[in-house]
Amino acid sequence: MNRISQPLAAHCAFQHHEREDGSGYPRGIQGKDIHEYAKWIAVADSYDAMTTHRPYRSAMLPHQAMEALFAGVGTWYEQKKVALFRDNVALYPLGLSVQLSTGESGVVVSIHYAVPHRPVVRVLKDADGRPVAAPYEVDLSQKLTVFISHVDDL
């Protein structure tokens, strides 16, 4: 098993707020001078920060945070790293409780690789919050006017 040395881990933790264009901190260094692992940590840490409630703001929905990461490509993050992150992290993982723009709520039961931000949701409650007699599935990749409006687990 390949392990990162403690000095390297500390170095990457020190650099993970540095940005490609030099606008980060603590030293304001640019892309070529930032360790590759620190760049990965920066992407993951930023995504986590955006999708977590803070005292000063609500959490973003996962697809909104991913859009924010892509908006930072070239200035804050490397495009390749953000794209690989997007391709390997489930924005709406299986079992996640969500509410739809229709008011219905349910759980994610399937993820489309090509459009991970548009999963299949098994609806368990109607728009009034009452359990449905027979749960049914809504494929958000097919129902383009319906979207995830709230994530219960955030």
N, CA, C and O atoms as a DFTB+ gen file, in Angstrom:
616 C
 N C O
     1  1       0.841      -1.177       0.000
     2  2       0.000       0.000       0.000
     3  2       0.889       1.244       0.000
     4  3       1.823       1.358       0.794
     5  1       0.580       2.161      -0.898
     6  2       1.352       3.387      -1.011
     7  2       0.809       4.402      -0.007
     8  3      -0.368       4.758      -0.064
     9  1       1.628       4.855       0.882
    10  2       1.198       5.821       1.894
    11  2       1.886       7.152       1.687
    12  3       3.038       7.214       1.256
    13  1       1.176       8.201       1.994
    14  2       1.753       9.540       1.930
    15  2       2.495       9.786       3.231
    16  3       1.985       9.491       4.312
    17  1       3.698      10.326       3.122
    18  2       4.462      10.628       4.321
    19  2       3.790      11.762       5.087
    20  3       3.076      12.579       4.506
    21  1       4.022      11.803       6.374
    22  2       3.446      12.870       7.192
    23  2       3.896      14.252       6.733
    24  3       3.070      15.163       6.679
    25  1       5.182      14.450       6.398
    26  2       5.569      15.784       5.923
    27  2       4.838      16.177       4.627
    28  3       4.456      17.335       4.460
    29  1       4.644      15.216       3.715
    30  2       3.940      15.513       2.475
    31  2       2.474      15.839       2.759
    32  3       1.929      16.782       2.185
    33  1       1.839      15.078       3.629
    34  2       0.442      15.346       3.986
    35  2       0.302      16.734       4.604
    36  3      -0.635      17.467       4.287
    37  1       1.222      17.089       5.473
    38  2       1.189      18.415       6.099
    39  2       1.418      19.504       5.054
    40  3       0.775      20.553       5.099
    41  1       2.324      19.262       4.121
    42  2       2.618      20.222       3.059
    43  2       1.367      20.455       2.199
    44  3       1.045      21.593       1.858
    45  1       0.671      19.371       1.854
    46  2      -0.542      19.487       1.030
    47  2      -1.663      20.186       1.791
    48  3      -2.402      20.984       1.213
    49  1      -1.792      19.897       3.059
    50  2      -2.786      20.590       3.878
    51  2      -2.464      22.085       3.936
    52  3      -3.369      22.919       3.917
    53  1      -1.189      22.414       4.007
    54  2      -0.750      23.809       4.038
    55  2      -1.094      24.529       2.734
    56  3      -1.415      25.717       2.743
    57  1      -1.027      23.806       1.609
    58  2      -1.212      24.428       0.297
    59  2      -2.632      24.353      -0.264
    60  3      -2.890      24.945      -1.312
    61  1      -3.544      23.666       0.373
    62  2      -4.818      23.387      -0.299
    63  2      -5.723      24.605      -0.502
    64  3      -6.754      24.496      -1.165
    65  1      -5.360      25.750       0.049
    66  2      -6.106      26.982      -0.229
    67  2      -5.394      27.865      -1.260
    68  3      -5.845      28.972      -1.554
    69  1      -4.293      27.375      -1.800
    70  2      -3.624      28.085      -2.886
    71  2      -4.451      27.882      -4.157
    72  3      -5.156      26.880      -4.274
    73  1      -4.377      28.805      -5.101
    74  2      -5.182      28.730      -6.315
    75  2      -4.309      28.840      -7.557
    76  3      -3.223      29.417      -7.513
    77  1      -4.788      28.286      -8.655
    78  2      -4.042      28.237      -9.913
    79  2      -3.504      29.606     -10.325
    80  3      -2.384      29.705     -10.824
    81  1      -4.282      30.643     -10.123
    82  2      -3.878      31.982     -10.572
    83  2      -3.074      32.762      -9.532
    84  3      -2.729      33.923      -9.753
    85  1      -2.778      32.125      -8.405
    86  2      -1.988      32.790      -7.368
    87  2      -2.819      33.593      -6.386
    88  3      -2.259      34.278      -5.531
    89  1      -4.153      33.527      -6.484
    90  2      -5.017      34.328      -5.611
    91  2      -5.292      33.681      -4.258
    92  3      -5.989      34.262      -3.427
    93  1      -4.754      32.488      -4.031
    94  2      -5.026      31.792      -2.771
    95  2      -4.104      32.212      -1.639
    96  3      -3.389      33.210      -1.720
    97  1      -4.148      31.424      -0.595
    98  2      -3.329      31.696       0.587
    99  2      -2.815      30.378       1.143
   100  3      -3.397      29.343       0.820
   101  1      -1.794      30.345       1.934
   102  2      -1.181      31.441       2.679
   103  2      -0.076      32.180       1.917
   104  3       0.299      33.284       2.312
   105  1       0.457      31.595       0.829
   106  2       1.595      32.230       0.179
   107  2       1.288      32.862      -1.173
   108  3       2.138      33.563      -1.722
   109  1       0.110      32.636      -1.720
   110  2      -0.234      33.209      -3.017
   111  2       0.570      32.624      -4.164
   112  3       0.881      33.325      -5.127
   113  1       0.911      31.338      -4.068
   114  2       1.688      30.704      -5.141
   115  2       0.756      30.273      -6.269
   116  3      -0.453      30.138      -6.079
   117  1       1.349      30.056      -7.461
   118  2       0.570      29.699      -8.643
   119  2       0.638      28.207      -8.937
   120  3       1.395      27.464      -8.313
   121  1      -0.179      27.788      -9.911
   122  2      -0.378      26.399     -10.282
   123  2       0.832      25.497     -10.283
   124  3       0.826      24.463      -9.615
   125  1       1.862      25.855     -11.010
   126  2       3.025      24.970     -11.130
   127  2       3.755      24.756      -9.806
   128  3       4.482      23.775      -9.649
   129  1       3.567      25.660      -8.864
   130  2       4.240      25.548      -7.578
   131  2       3.397      24.873      -6.499
   132  3       3.856      24.679      -5.373
   133  1       2.163      24.517      -6.849
   134  2       1.259      23.851      -5.896
   135  2       1.353      22.350      -6.112
   136  3       1.260      21.879      -7.246
   137  1       1.533      21.606      -5.052
   138  2       1.648      20.147      -5.156
   139  2       0.363      19.557      -5.728
   140  3      -0.735      20.022      -5.424
   141  1       0.517      18.528      -6.559
   142  2      -0.640      17.876      -7.195
   143  2      -1.678      17.411      -6.172
   144  3      -2.877      17.582      -6.391
   145  1      -1.237      16.835      -5.077
   146  2      -2.185      16.350      -4.057
   147  2      -2.944      17.512      -3.411
   148  3      -4.123      17.384      -3.083
   149  1      -2.265      18.634      -3.234
   150  2      -2.928      19.808      -2.657
   151  2      -4.013      20.314      -3.595
   152  3      -5.045      20.808      -3.142
   153  1      -3.785      20.192      -4.910
   154  2      -4.805      20.596      -5.880
   155  2      -6.039      19.702      -5.775
   156  3      -7.169      20.181      -5.876
   157  1      -5.820      18.407      -5.572
   158  2      -6.949      17.486      -5.383
   159  2      -7.700      17.819      -4.101
   160  3      -8.931      17.850      -4.087
   161  1      -6.970      18.065      -3.041
   162  2      -7.593      18.405      -1.764
   163  2      -8.404      19.691      -1.909
   164  3      -9.481      19.810      -1.325
   165  1      -7.903      20.644      -2.673
   166  2      -8.603      21.914      -2.875
   167  2      -9.966      21.696      -3.518
   168  3     -10.953      22.302      -3.100
   169  1     -10.029      20.840      -4.526
   170  2     -11.301      20.566      -5.202
   171  2     -12.278      19.898      -4.238
   172  3     -13.422      20.333      -4.107
   173  1     -11.827      18.843      -3.567
   174  2     -12.705      18.111      -2.650
   175  2     -13.132      18.978      -1.468
   176  3     -14.293      18.945      -1.060
   177  1     -12.205      19.748      -0.922
   178  2     -12.518      20.607       0.220
   179  2     -13.504      21.704      -0.168
   180  3     -14.416      22.015       0.598
   181  1     -13.334      22.280      -1.329
   182  2     -14.251      23.325      -1.790
   183  2     -15.654      22.762      -1.986
   184  3     -16.640      23.379      -1.583
   185  1     -15.738      21.585      -2.608
   186  2     -17.042      20.944      -2.823
   187  2     -17.710      20.659      -1.476
   188  3     -18.898      20.926      -1.294
   189  1     -16.944      20.120      -0.547
   190  2     -17.485      19.822       0.787
   191  2     -17.958      21.096       1.478
   192  3     -19.032      21.110       2.081
   193  1     -17.179      22.152       1.399
   194  2     -17.555      23.410       2.043
   195  2     -18.834      23.982       1.444
   196  3     -19.682      24.506       2.166
   197  1     -18.971      23.880       0.131
   198  2     -20.162      24.434      -0.523
   199  2     -21.424      23.628      -0.227
   200  3     -22.521      24.187      -0.210
   201  1     -21.283      22.326       0.007
   202  2     -22.449      21.474       0.224
   203  2     -22.746      21.238       1.709
   204  3     -23.556      20.377       2.053
   205  1     -22.097      21.993       2.571
   206  2     -22.299      21.883       4.014
   207  2     -22.881      23.185       4.547
   208  3     -22.444      24.274       4.175
   209  1     -23.872      23.057       5.421
   210  2     -24.443      24.259       6.047
   211  2     -23.384      24.973       6.869
   212  3     -22.570      24.339       7.541
   213  1     -23.403      26.279       6.808
   214  2     -22.517      27.130       7.595
   215  2     -23.383      28.100       8.389
   216  3     -24.527      28.338       8.001
   217  1     -22.889      28.664       9.473
   218  2     -23.694      29.626      10.237
   219  2     -24.111      30.836       9.404
   220  3     -25.136      31.459       9.683
   221  1     -23.328      31.166       8.394
   222  2     -23.566      32.360       7.594
   223  2     -24.273      32.103       6.264
   224  3     -24.599      33.055       5.555
   225  1     -24.523      30.810       5.899
   226  2     -25.240      30.508       4.656
   227  2     -25.692      29.055       4.640
   228  3     -25.149      28.203       5.343
   229  1     -26.701      28.800       3.819
   230  2     -27.204      27.438       3.641
   231  2     -26.288      26.666       2.700
   232  3     -25.522      27.252       1.935
   233  1     -26.378      25.364       2.769
   234  2     -25.609      24.516       1.861
   235  2     -26.151      24.629       0.449
   236  3     -27.352      24.814       0.247
   237  1     -25.264      24.517      -0.521
   238  2     -25.678      24.452      -1.925
   239  2     -26.110      23.020      -2.228
   240  3     -25.685      22.080      -1.556
   241  1     -26.944      22.866      -3.228
   242  2     -27.241      21.531      -3.734
   243  2     -25.992      21.022      -4.441
   244  3     -25.227      21.817      -4.988
   245  1     -25.774      19.710      -4.440
   246  2     -24.546      19.174      -5.054
   247  2     -24.303      19.621      -6.487
   248  3     -23.166      19.940      -6.835
   249  1     -25.333      19.655      -7.333
   250  2     -25.099      20.071      -8.717
   251  2     -24.751      21.553      -8.801
   252  3     -24.040      21.960      -9.721
   253  1     -25.233      22.369      -7.866
   254  2     -24.858      23.782      -7.839
   255  2     -23.383      23.946      -7.446
   256  3     -22.666      24.777      -8.003
   257  1     -22.951      23.138      -6.478
   258  2     -21.546      23.185      -6.061
   259  2     -20.631      22.746      -7.205
   260  3     -19.557      23.313      -7.403
   261  1     -21.067      21.732      -7.954
   262  2     -20.261      21.281      -9.092
   263  2     -20.162      22.385     -10.145
   264  3     -19.099      22.587     -10.733
   265  1     -21.255      23.094     -10.384
   266  2     -21.221      24.213     -11.325
   267  2     -20.263      25.299     -10.826
   268  3     -19.544      25.907     -11.619
   269  1     -20.256      25.539      -9.525
   270  2     -19.344      26.540      -8.957
   271  2     -17.886      26.114      -9.135
   272  3     -17.023      26.950      -9.403
   273  1     -17.611      24.815      -8.986
   274  2     -16.248      24.330      -9.217
   275  2     -15.839      24.588     -10.663
   276  3     -14.740      25.073     -10.931
   277  1     -16.738      24.258     -11.596
   278  2     -16.403      24.486     -13.002
   279  2     -16.246      25.971     -13.311
   280  3     -15.451      26.342     -14.174
   281  1     -16.991      26.817     -12.619
   282  2     -16.838      28.264     -12.818
   283  2     -15.445      28.726     -12.384
   284  3     -14.950      29.743     -12.869
   285  1     -14.809      27.981     -11.470
   286  2     -13.481      28.339     -10.985
   287  2     -12.343      27.718     -11.769
   288  3     -11.177      27.938     -11.441
   289  1     -12.660      26.939     -12.809
   290  2     -11.620      26.310     -13.618
   291  2     -10.774      27.383     -14.304
   292  3     -11.295      28.341     -14.875
   293  1      -9.473      27.197     -14.231
   294  2      -8.541      28.122     -14.872
   295  2      -8.045      29.206     -13.941
   296  3      -6.911      29.667     -14.069
   297  1      -8.888      29.617     -13.002
   298  2      -8.445      30.627     -12.053
   299  2      -8.145      29.983     -10.703
   300  3      -7.116      30.264     -10.088
   301  1      -9.049      29.117     -10.247
   302  2      -8.839      28.484      -8.949
   303  2      -8.420      27.017      -9.055
   304  3      -7.600      26.545      -8.267
   305  1      -8.981      26.298     -10.027
   306  2      -8.750      24.854     -10.130
   307  2      -8.328      24.467     -11.539
   308  3      -8.572      25.191     -12.505
   309  1      -7.685      23.303     -11.631
   310  2      -7.342      22.738     -12.934
   311  2      -8.589      22.060     -13.512
   312  3      -9.305      21.359     -12.797
   313  1      -8.839      22.266     -14.779
   314  2     -10.013      21.693     -15.440
   315  2     -10.022      20.171     -15.350
   316  3     -11.062      19.568     -15.085
   317  1      -8.878      19.557     -15.570
   318  2      -8.786      18.093     -15.561
   319  2      -9.194      17.528     -14.196
   320  3      -9.889      16.514     -14.130
   321  1      -8.777      18.160     -13.137
   322  2      -9.099      17.668     -11.799
   323  2     -10.593      17.815     -11.483
   324  3     -11.193      16.918     -10.892
   325  1     -11.186      18.933     -11.873
   326  2     -12.616      19.133     -11.632
   327  2     -13.427      18.135     -12.456
   328  3     -14.409      17.580     -11.963
   329  1     -13.030      17.907     -13.695
   330  2     -13.741      16.946     -14.548
   331  2     -13.636      15.526     -13.975
   332  3     -14.626      14.794     -13.955
   333  1     -12.462      15.139     -13.517
   334  2     -12.306      13.804     -12.925
   335  2     -13.092      13.680     -11.625
   336  3     -13.660      12.625     -11.341
   337  1     -13.126      14.735     -10.848
   338  2     -13.931      14.744      -9.629
   339  2     -15.400      14.530      -9.985
   340  3     -16.071      13.685      -9.392
   341  1     -15.898      15.299     -10.958
   342  2     -17.291      15.169     -11.405
   343  2     -17.597      13.745     -11.864
   344  3     -18.666      13.211     -11.569
   345  1     -16.666      13.139     -12.581
   346  2     -16.890      11.810     -13.147
   347  2     -16.788      10.680     -12.128
   348  3     -17.159       9.545     -12.426
   349  1     -16.289      10.978     -10.931
   350  2     -16.064       9.915      -9.957
   351  2     -16.759      10.106      -8.619
   352  3     -16.603       9.281      -7.719
   353  1     -17.522      11.176      -8.477
   354  2     -18.242      11.427      -7.226
   355  2     -19.736      11.473      -7.544
   356  3     -20.173      12.211      -8.427
   357  1     -20.506      10.678      -6.814
   358  2     -21.956      10.686      -7.010
   359  2     -22.533      11.943      -6.361
   360  3     -22.493      12.092      -5.140
   361  1     -23.064      12.836      -7.175
   362  2     -23.651      14.062      -6.633
   363  2     -24.855      13.742      -5.751
   364  3     -25.042      14.337      -4.689
   365  1     -25.650      12.809      -6.203
   366  2     -26.838      12.376      -5.453
   367  2     -26.710      10.862      -5.278
   368  3     -27.242      10.101      -6.086
   369  1     -26.008      10.417      -4.228
   370  2     -25.749       8.986      -4.055
   371  2     -27.020       8.187      -3.757
   372  3     -28.026       8.727      -3.296
   373  1     -26.940       6.910      -4.030
   374  2     -28.052       6.012      -3.753
   375  2     -28.450       6.109      -2.289
   376  3     -27.598       6.138      -1.401
   377  1     -29.757       6.159      -2.047
   378  2     -30.275       6.212      -0.687
   379  2     -30.455       7.610      -0.137
   380  3     -30.995       7.770       0.958
   381  1     -30.018       8.627      -0.862
   382  2     -30.140      10.008      -0.398
   383  2     -31.610      10.440      -0.448
   384  3     -32.290      10.218      -1.450
   385  1     -32.090      11.047       0.615
   386  2     -33.456      11.567       0.668
   387  2     -33.491      12.945       0.019
   388  3     -32.694      13.821       0.355
   389  1     -34.429      13.129      -0.923
   390  2     -34.520      14.383      -1.661
   391  2     -35.967      14.834      -1.773
   392  3     -36.903      14.047      -1.634
   393  1     -36.117      16.119      -2.028
   394  2     -37.429      16.667      -2.347
   395  2     -37.357      17.192      -3.772
   396  3     -36.360      17.793      -4.172
   397  1     -38.414      16.961      -4.530
   398  2     -38.469      17.395      -5.914
   399  2     -39.173      18.742      -6.026
   400  3     -39.877      19.170      -5.112
   401  1     -38.971      19.391      -7.148
   402  2     -39.598      20.685      -7.388
   403  2     -41.123      20.588      -7.411
   404  3     -41.806      21.605      -7.293
   405  1     -41.656      19.401      -7.559
   406  2     -43.102      19.172      -7.534
   407  2     -43.646      19.132      -6.116
   408  3     -44.861      19.131      -5.918
   409  1     -42.751      19.100      -5.117
   410  2     -43.149      18.989      -3.718
   411  2     -43.092      17.558      -3.213
   412  3     -43.096      17.325      -2.004
   413  1     -43.040      16.602      -4.123
   414  2     -42.932      15.194      -3.728
   415  2     -41.556      14.941      -3.129
   416  3     -40.600      15.661      -3.421
   417  1     -41.461      13.917      -2.293
   418  2     -40.151      13.568      -1.741
   419  2     -39.948      12.066      -1.830
   420  3     -40.899      11.288      -1.897
   421  1     -38.696      11.688      -1.828
   422  2     -38.364      10.277      -1.963
   423  2     -36.891      10.037      -1.783
   424  3     -36.197      10.784      -1.093
   425  1     -36.424       8.978      -2.416
   426  2     -35.049       8.550      -2.239
   427  2     -34.435       8.230      -3.600
   428  3     -35.111       7.701      -4.482
   429  1     -33.149       8.553      -3.767
   430  2     -32.436       8.258      -5.009
   431  2     -32.223       6.747      -5.095
   432  3     -31.686       6.132      -4.173
   433  1     -32.654       6.152      -6.222
   434  2     -32.531       4.701      -6.388
   435  2     -31.645       4.298      -7.554
   436  3     -31.266       3.133      -7.669
   437  1     -31.308       5.255      -8.426
   438  2     -30.455       4.940      -9.562
   439  2     -29.769       6.218     -10.031
   440  3     -30.316       7.314      -9.919
   441  1     -28.559       6.052     -10.559
   442  2     -27.776       7.182     -11.038
   443  2     -27.411       6.939     -12.494
   444  3     -26.963       5.848     -12.850
   445  1     -27.597       7.938     -13.329
   446  2     -27.196       7.865     -14.737
   447  2     -25.767       8.360     -14.847
   448  3     -25.476       9.492     -14.463
   449  1     -24.877       7.539     -15.361
   450  2     -23.479       7.941     -15.484
   451  2     -23.340       9.198     -16.341
   452  3     -22.556      10.088     -16.010
   453  1     -24.093       9.278     -17.434
   454  2     -23.963      10.407     -18.351
   455  2     -24.518      11.703     -17.772
   456  3     -24.042      12.784     -18.118
   457  1     -25.515      11.613     -16.898
   458  2     -26.125      12.800     -16.284
   459  2     -26.349      12.533     -14.793
   460  3     -27.486      12.356     -14.354
   461  1     -25.258      12.504     -14.018
   462  2     -25.373      12.135     -12.603
   463  2     -26.202      13.090     -11.756
   464  3     -26.650      12.721     -10.671
   465  1     -26.413      14.310     -12.236
   466  2     -27.219      15.278     -11.490
   467  2     -28.711      15.098     -11.773
   468  3     -29.530      15.866     -11.268
   469  1     -29.071      14.095     -12.572
   470  2     -30.465      13.806     -12.908
   471  2     -30.752      12.332     -12.609
   472  3     -30.951      11.549     -13.538
   473  1     -30.776      11.941     -11.328
   474  2     -30.969      10.524     -10.968
   475  2     -32.430      10.076     -11.082
   476  3     -33.313      10.856     -11.441
   477  1     -32.652       8.816     -10.771
   478  2     -34.004       8.274     -10.650
   479  2     -34.366       8.347      -9.174
   480  3     -33.601       7.909      -8.315
   481  1     -35.540       8.907      -8.886
   482  2     -36.011       9.083      -7.510
   483  2     -37.271       8.251      -7.305
   484  3     -38.226       8.363      -8.074
   485  1     -37.273       7.421      -6.271
   486  2     -38.482       6.702      -5.889
   487  2     -39.284       7.613      -4.965
   488  3     -38.842       7.941      -3.864
   489  1     -40.456       8.013      -5.420
   490  2     -41.311       8.930      -4.667
   491  2     -42.034       8.156      -3.574
   492  3     -42.714       7.164      -3.839
   493  1     -41.875       8.629      -2.333
   494  2     -42.488       7.989      -1.172
   495  2     -43.572       8.846      -0.525
   496  3     -44.458       8.329       0.156
   497  1     -43.494      10.171      -0.743
   498  2     -44.489      11.090      -0.170
   499  2     -44.970      12.056      -1.243
   500  3     -44.204      12.482      -2.107
   501  1     -46.247      12.391      -1.171
   502  2     -46.807      13.339      -2.132
   503  2     -46.430      14.766      -1.739
   504  3     -45.709      14.986      -0.766
   505  1     -46.926      15.719      -2.505
   506  2     -46.570      17.127      -2.281
   507  2     -47.050      17.658      -0.939
   508  3     -46.535      18.666      -0.457
   509  1     -48.040      16.989      -0.320
   510  2     -48.541      17.390       0.997
   511  2     -47.836      16.657       2.132
   512  3     -48.183      16.839       3.299
   513  1     -46.850      15.829       1.795
   514  2     -46.089      15.112       2.809
   515  2     -46.719      13.800       3.265
   516  3     -46.253      13.187       4.225
   517  1     -47.770      13.370       2.583
   518  2     -48.426      12.110       2.947
   519  2     -47.779      10.960       2.197
   520  3     -47.441      11.105       1.023
   521  1     -47.600       9.814       2.854
   522  2     -47.052       8.645       2.155
   523  2     -47.940       8.253       0.971
   524  3     -49.166       8.244       1.078
   525  1     -47.303       7.929      -0.158
   526  2     -48.065       7.484      -1.328
   527  2     -48.412       6.013      -1.152
   528  3     -47.629       5.255      -0.581
   529  1     -49.582       5.602      -1.639
   530  2     -50.042       4.218      -1.499
   531  2     -49.119       3.248      -2.234
   532  3     -48.805       2.169      -1.732
   533  1     -48.692       3.650      -3.427
   534  2     -47.802       2.802      -4.220
   535  2     -46.630       3.660      -4.700
   536  3     -46.784       4.447      -5.633
   537  1     -45.450       3.513      -4.064
   538  2     -44.291       4.299      -4.492
   539  2     -44.017       4.107      -5.987
   540  3     -44.214       3.021      -6.531
   541  1     -43.571       5.156      -6.626
   542  2     -43.271       5.116      -8.055
   543  2     -41.973       5.864      -8.297
   544  3     -41.511       6.624      -7.446
   545  1     -41.391       5.641      -9.469
   546  2     -40.095       6.236      -9.772
   547  2     -40.225       7.356     -10.796
   548  3     -40.992       7.264     -11.754
   549  1     -39.461       8.403     -10.569
   550  2     -39.383       9.532     -11.486
   551  2     -37.948       9.598     -11.991
   552  3     -37.015       9.794     -11.213
   553  1     -37.781       9.433     -13.300
   554  2     -36.459       9.505     -13.921
   555  2     -36.217      10.951     -14.333
   556  3     -36.778      11.427     -15.320
   557  1     -35.381      11.642     -13.575
   558  2     -35.139      13.061     -13.835
   559  2     -34.399      13.314     -15.143
   560  3     -34.393      14.440     -15.641
   561  1     -33.773      12.273     -15.709
   562  2     -33.129      12.452     -17.015
   563  2     -34.172      12.492     -18.122
   564  3     -33.883      12.938     -19.232
   565  1     -35.378      12.032     -17.829
   566  2     -36.481      12.054     -18.788
   567  2     -37.474      13.178     -18.503
   568  3     -38.041      13.752     -19.432
   569  1     -37.684      13.491     -17.245
   570  2     -38.620      14.557     -16.828
   571  2     -37.806      15.827     -16.585
   572  3     -37.456      16.140     -15.446
   573  1     -37.516      16.538     -17.636
   574  2     -36.604      17.673     -17.550
   575  2     -37.191      18.892     -16.860
   576  3     -36.451      19.816     -16.521
   577  1     -38.491      18.920     -16.643
   578  2     -39.099      20.050     -15.941
   579  2     -39.120      19.838     -14.428
   580  3     -39.489      20.740     -13.675
   581  1     -38.723      18.646     -13.988
   582  2     -38.677      18.333     -12.563
   583  2     -37.209      18.287     -12.145
   584  3     -36.369      17.758     -12.872
   585  1     -36.904      18.841     -10.975
   586  2     -35.525      18.837     -10.502
   587  2     -35.494      18.659      -8.987
   588  3     -36.513      18.809      -8.314
   589  1     -34.338      18.344      -8.470
   590  2     -34.154      18.221      -7.020
   591  2     -34.066      19.627      -6.449
   592  3     -33.228      20.429      -6.861
   593  1     -34.946      19.913      -5.494
   594  2     -34.988      21.247      -4.906
   595  2     -34.445      21.293      -3.478
   596  3     -34.144      22.364      -2.951
   597  1     -34.326      20.133      -2.869
   598  2     -33.838      20.082      -1.483
   599  2     -33.272      18.689      -1.222
   600  3     -33.793      17.688      -1.714
   601  1     -32.203      18.647      -0.444
   602  2     -31.608      17.384      -0.013
   603  2     -31.775      17.312       1.489
   604  3     -31.246      18.153       2.215
   605  1     -32.508      16.311       1.963
   606  2     -32.793      16.212       3.397
   607  2     -31.560      15.971       4.237
   608  3     -31.518      16.374       5.400
   609  1     -30.564      15.328       3.680
   610  2     -29.380      14.972       4.453
   611  2     -28.352      16.095       4.533
   612  3     -27.325      15.933       5.193
   613  1     -28.598      17.219       3.884
   614  2     -27.636      18.330       3.953
   615  2     -27.965      19.238       5.091
   616  3     -27.269      20.229       5.310
